[in-house]
Amino acid sequence: MIVTLTVNPAVDASTGIDKVVPEHKMKCREATYKPGGGGVNVARAVHRLGGKSLAVYASGGLHGQLIGSLLDQEGVAWQAVPITGQTRENLIVLEESSGKQFRFDMPGPSFNERDWEACLQALKQLEAAPDIIVASGSLPPGCPNDFYGRVAEIAKARQARIIVDTSGEALQLAADAGVYLLKPNLRELEELSGRTIGNLKEAEEAALSLIDEGRTEVVVVSLGSEGALLVTKEGSEHIQSPKVKVASVVGAGDSLVGGLVYSLSQGHPLREAVRYGVASGAAAVMNPERELCRREDTERLYAEME
């Protein structure tokens, strides 16, 4: 059982316009709406790849209700945790004349102690024991920086593998609690390890330092178009991404995590799971709909990598 946790989800509104001009009223194309936020997107990616997961998310106001409705439309199982504030809405605008994409991400509602405690209790009270818990995305204002560290402790108490994909102090404190897998990019890995990284060898050494300190068992360093670096105490491997035409980078990181955990849930070895995750990330960036990965693209790219 895969469970994802998103404490700062969003309704992602996407539209297009010929040209973005300051201080003018701009008439946009008809908008589309998607459920968003790290863990929500991971659950959606797992579903797209043919797997099953439960998306647990903090839900406030009409936007929170809309996320549940949108997940229903996609066939993704979900559990809402009521909070006092209004779930955020993000705006994504495609400037069609240039092909540039403008992303406006809102901070999210301010949490009180009751809000974030309710999210932790939801994990503790899950009826079915999860095998993997994915804690992904930013923390909203008011949520303690060690929140994901607390999630890690719950995961370990429930004998579940915990995967964390976040940034900043939230990532530092999650690693301090000890997790199964971290997915930083190179900048986040520098911050985590306190080292300057100029090449893949230095990235491997930085990741190994985290493992030696007991902060994580596995590090998967996302390298964008260059794929990912898998590091465990047994060794490391640079898994190259298949070369694809990039339509949009939206959803690439969440698709990578979704592909990885889906493959793990199917009983595949870690190395193959990361390879499948890299294929999923590449499938996302080539998606002309500026969406998450599609299963048929992921399977084809994965076969090419073999």
C-alpha positions in Angstrom: 0.0 0.0 0.0 1.3 3.4 -1.1 0.2 6.4 1.0 1.1 10.0 0.0 0.8 12.9 2.4 0.3 16.5 1.2 -0.1 19.2 3.8 0.1 22.1 1.3 -1.9 20.9 -1.8 -3.3 23.2 -4.4 -5.7 23.5 -7.2 -3.5 24.2 -10.3 -5.3 26.5 -12.7 -3.7 26.6 -16.2 -4.4 29.0 -19.0 -2.7 30.5 -22.0 -2.4 34.0 -23.6 -0.7 35.3 -26.6 1.6 37.7 -24.7 2.0 38.7 -21.1 1.9 42.5 -20.8 2.2 44.4 -17.5 -0.5 46.7 -16.3 -3.0 45.5 -18.9 -6.1 43.5 -18.6 -5.2 40.3 -20.4 -7.9 38.0 -21.8 -6.8 34.4 -21.3 -7.8 31.1 -22.8 -10.3 28.9 -21.0 -8.7 27.6 -17.9 -8.2 23.9 -16.9 -8.0 22.8 -13.3 -5.9 20.0 -11.8 -5.3 18.7 -8.3 -1.7 19.6 -7.3 0.9 19.5 -4.6 3.8 17.1 -4.2 2.1 14.0 -2.7 -1.1 14.5 -4.6 0.8 14.5 -7.8 2.8 11.4 -6.8 -0.5 9.6 -6.1 -1.8 10.7 -9.5 1.4 9.5 -11.2 1.1 6.1 -9.5 -2.5 5.8 -10.7 -1.5 6.8 -14.3 1.1 4.0 -14.3 -1.4 1.4 -13.2 -0.9 1.3 -9.5 -3.0 2.1 -6.5 -2.3 4.6 -3.7 -4.1 6.7 -1.1 -3.6 10.5 -1.3 -4.0 11.9 2.2 -4.2 15.7 2.0 -5.1 18.8 4.1 -8.4 20.1 2.9 -9.8 23.6 3.5 -12.7 25.4 2.0 -14.0 25.1 -1.6 -10.6 24.5 -3.1 -10.1 21.5 -0.8 -13.4 20.1 -1.8 -12.5 20.6 -5.5 -9.3 18.6 -5.1 -11.3 15.6 -3.9 -13.7 16.0 -6.8 -10.9 16.2 -9.3 -9.2 13.2 -7.8 -12.5 11.3 -8.1 -12.6 12.1 -11.8 -9.1 10.6 -12.2 -10.0 7.5 -10.1 -7.4 8.3 -7.4 -8.3 7.2 -3.9 -8.1 10.0 -1.3 -8.6 11.0 2.3 -9.2 14.6 3.2 -8.0 16.0 6.5 -10.1 19.1 7.4 -8.2 22.3 8.3 -9.4 25.8 9.2 -7.9 27.7 6.3 -8.6 27.8 2.5 -6.5 25.4 0.4 -4.4 27.4 -2.0 -4.8 27.9 -5.8 -1.8 28.2 -8.1 -1.8 29.8 -11.5 0.2 28.6 -14.5 0.2 30.8 -17.6 1.6 29.8 -21.0 2.7 32.8 -23.1 2.0 31.3 -26.5 4.0 33.8 -28.6 7.3 32.8 -26.8 6.5 29.3 -25.4 7.5 30.5 -22.0 5.6 29.3 -18.9 4.9 31.5 -15.9 4.1 29.8 -12.6 2.6 31.6 -9.7 2.7 29.5 -6.6 0.8 30.7 -3.5 2.1 30.0 0.1 -0.9 28.2 1.3 -3.2 28.7 4.4 -1.7 29.4 7.8 -1.8 26.2 9.9 -2.5 26.2 13.6 -1.4 23.3 15.9 -4.8 21.5 15.5 -4.4 21.5 11.7 -1.0 19.9 11.5 -1.7 17.5 14.4 -4.8 16.3 12.5 -2.6 15.4 9.5 -0.3 13.4 11.8 -3.2 11.7 13.4 -4.6 10.7 10.0 -1.4 8.7 9.3 -1.4 7.1 12.8 -5.1 6.0 12.3 -4.9 4.5 8.8 -6.8 1.2 9.0 -4.5 -0.6 6.5 -0.8 -0.6 7.3 1.1 1.3 4.6 4.2 -0.2 3.0 5.5 3.1 1.7 4.7 6.6 2.8 5.6 9.5 0.5 5.8 12.9 2.2 6.2 15.4 -0.5 5.9 19.1 -1.1 6.3 22.4 0.8 5.0 23.1 4.3 2.4 25.8 4.7 2.9 28.7 7.1 2.5 27.7 10.7 3.4 24.1 10.2 6.5 23.2 12.2 9.7 22.7 10.2 10.2 19.3 11.8 6.8 18.1 10.5 8.3 15.6 8.1 10.6 14.4 10.8 7.5 13.6 12.9 6.0 11.8 9.8 9.2 9.8 9.6 8.8 8.7 13.2 5.2 7.6 12.5 6.3 5.7 9.4 8.9 3.8 11.4 6.4 3.0 14.1 4.2 1.5 11.5 7.1 -0.3 9.9 6.6 1.6 6.6 9.4 2.9 4.3 9.3 6.7 4.3 10.3 8.7 1.3 10.7 12.5 1.6 10.8 15.0 -1.2 10.9 18.6 0.1 13.5 21.3 0.6 15.1 23.7 3.1 14.9 23.2 6.8 12.0 20.7 6.4 14.4 18.5 4.4 17.2 18.9 7.0 15.0 17.9 9.9 13.4 15.0 8.1 16.9 13.6 7.4 17.8 14.2 11.1 14.9 11.9 12.0 16.2 9.2 9.6 14.3 8.1 6.5 14.4 5.3 3.9 14.9 7.5 0.8 15.7 11.2 0.1 15.3 12.8 -3.3 17.2 16.0 -3.3 18.5 17.9 -6.3 22.2 19.0 -6.4 21.6 22.3 -4.6 19.5 20.6 -1.9 22.2 17.9 -1.5 24.8 20.6 -0.9 22.7 22.1 1.8 22.0 18.7 3.4 25.6 17.6 3.4 27.3 21.0 4.0 29.6 20.3 1.0 30.2 22.1 -2.3 29.4 19.8 -5.2 31.1 20.3 -8.6 30.7 16.9 -10.2 29.0 13.6 -9.8 31.9 12.1 -7.8 31.5 14.8 -5.2 27.7 14.3 -5.3 28.2 10.6 -4.6 30.5 11.4 -1.6 28.0 13.9 -0.2 25.2 11.4 -0.5 27.3 8.7 1.1 28.0 11.0 4.0 24.3 11.2 4.7 24.0 7.4 4.6 27.0 7.0 6.9 25.4 9.4 9.4 22.3 7.3 9.5 20.1 10.0 8.0 18.9 7.9 5.1 19.3 4.5 3.6 19.1 5.7 0.0 19.7 8.9 -1.9 18.3 9.5 -5.3 19.8 12.8 -6.6 17.6 14.3 -9.4 19.8 15.7 -12.2 17.1 17.1 -14.6 17.7 16.1 -18.2 20.8 14.0 -17.0 18.6 11.6 -15.1 19.4 10.7 -11.5 22.2 9.5 -9.3 21.3 6.5 -7.1 23.5 6.1 -4.0 23.3 3.4 -1.3 26.0 2.0 1.0 26.6 -0.7 -1.6 27.6 1.8 -4.3 26.2 4.3 -6.7 25.0 4.5 -10.3 24.3 7.4 -12.7 21.1 6.5 -14.4 20.9 8.5 -17.6 17.6 9.9 -18.8 16.4 8.9 -22.2 16.6 11.9 -24.6 13.2 13.3 -25.4 11.8 16.6 -26.7 10.9 18.7 -23.8 7.3 20.2 -23.9 7.2 21.2 -20.2 9.1 20.4 -17.0 5.8 20.5 -15.0 5.4 17.3 -13.1 8.8 15.8 -13.8 10.0 15.4 -10.2 6.7 14.1 -8.9 6.5 11.6 -11.9 10.0 10.4 -11.0 8.9 9.7 -7.5 5.6 8.2 -8.6 7.4 5.8 -11.0 9.9 4.8 -8.4 7.4 4.0 -5.7 5.0 2.2 -8.2 7.9 0.0 -9.3 8.9 -0.7 -5.7 5.3 -1.7 -4.9 5.5 -4.2 -7.8 8.4 -5.9 -6.0 11.1 -4.7 -8.3 14.7 -4.1 -7.0 15.7 -0.6 -6.1 17.9 -0.1 -9.1 15.1 -1.0 -11.5 12.7 1.1 -9.6 14.9 4.2 -10.0 15.3 3.5 -13.7 11.6 3.3 -14.0 11.3 6.5 -12.1 13.7 8.3 -14.5 11.7 7.0 -17.4 8.5 8.4 -15.8 10.1 11.8 -15.3 11.2 11.8 -18.9 7.7 10.8 -20.0 6.3 13.8 -18.1 8.5 16.4 -19.8 7.6 15.2 -23.2 3.8 15.3 -22.5 2.4 18.0 -24.8 -0.5 18.5 -22.3 2.0 19.8 -19.7 0.9 17.0 -17.4 2.3 14.1 -15.5 3.7 11.0 -17.1 1.6 8.7 -19.3 2.0 4.9 -18.9 2.5 4.1 -22.6 5.4 6.7 -22.8 7.0 5.5 -19.6 6.9 1.9 -20.7 8.4 2.7 -24.1 11.2 4.9 -22.6 12.0 2.3 -19.9 12.3 -0.4 -22.6 14.7 1.8 -24.5 16.8 2.3 -21.4 17.0 -1.5 -21.0 
